[in-house]
C-alpha cells in the first residue's frame, strides 16, 4: 500500500483529470512498485497538459491522492462530469473514465445510505449520463473495460453492468429511451444484495447451503424492495427479479423459462455473468475476456439468449486492438 | 368448493397428492417455526392488489391449497403470482387474506406460491383474526 507522510494513498486514473483544471488536492505519481511517490501536481496548481501527455507516453495509468482527500477528488469529478460528457474535444477514454468514477461514487454513497428512495433517484440521474457518454459510437468495449474497476463491491459491479447493458442494448438496436431505462434497471439489479451480510459476499471459500440460499434470495429481496414504486417500469423490475433466470428453467428465484423471461432481464443476465467472471472475486481471480466469452457462448441457447450472446461477442471483439 | 375447476395442470407428484382426500401429516424433519398442516383442497382466489407496474388481467380464479400454518399458506395456481401481491383466498367457511412472498414455477400452468397470512375470517361466526 502506497503512503506518504503516513497517509494512505488511493489510486486514480489520470484520464479523469481535465488538463488546465484545478483539482484542489495534491496528486502524486509513482514510477513503480517500491518507489517513493512524488508530487505530480500540487493542490493550488492546474493540471499540466504536457505532464499528462508524458504520463500517457510512458504508459503510466495510475496517479494517487491521499485517502483523506478522496471526497474532494469525487467532488471534482461530479463538478466536471457534465462538462466532460458534452465536450467534443475530450477523448472518449477520459469520458468513460470520468463516467465510471462518478457512477461508482454516487452509487456507493446511495447504497451506503440504505435508503431505497435515494438509490432510485441516484440511478435515474446516472442512467442519462451513462447513455449520453456511451452513446458515442467511438466507444468500444475494450476501451471501456480498461478504465473500469474490477473489484467485487456491489456498486462497482452494478456500475459496470449498467455500462455493459447500454453497449449491448445499443448493439441490439434499442432506442435511447429504452437504454436510459435499462441503465437505471441495471444499476438497481443487485439492490437485494445490500441485505446480505458482507461476510457471506466476501467469503473466500466455498459457500455452505445456508449461505448459498441467502445469496439466491437477492433477486426476490430486490424485487420486494422496489415493487411498490410507481417510478419503475415492469421491464426494470424484471431486470431485478429475473436476472438470474435461465432459458431452460434452471435459474432462480422462480425458474421461469424461455419467453417467460423479460427481454431486458435476458440482456442483463448476459452482461451480469460477463462482468462477474471478468472481475476479481474473493474466491477466484478474474478471467481473460476470451475465456469469459467461451463460457457465455457455451451457455447460449440453453441458458442465455443466443442472439444476445452473439451480439455481445461481436461487441467484445469489435474493440480489440483499438482502444 | 372442491368441485370447482382449476386451470392448473398438476405434475404427477402433485396430482397424486391432491387425489387423496383430507389432511395429511407434515413431515417430521420440517424446520419451521409454525408447523404446516398439509391440506388438500381447492379455494377461490382473488388478487386484490398488485404492485403498480405488474400487469394483471386475470384476478379471480381457482387454486389448489397445499398447506397452511398460523402465518403462511401454500397454494398452486395456473399463473405466476408475484411477491407483494395481496390475495384473498376463500374457502367454504373461511376467508384468508395473505401477501405473496415467493413463487416457483413447477411446470406449464403450474406455479407454487407461498404467502404470508395477514388475517383470517371465519364466515360462519363472522369473526376476524389478525395474525
Interface residues (C-beta under 8 A of the other chain):
Chain A: X220 X223 X224 X227 X228 X229 X230 X232 X233 X234 X236 X237 X249 X253 X254 X255 X256 X257 X260
Chain B: X51 X52 X53 X54 X55 X80 X82 X83 X84 X101 X102 X103 X104 X105
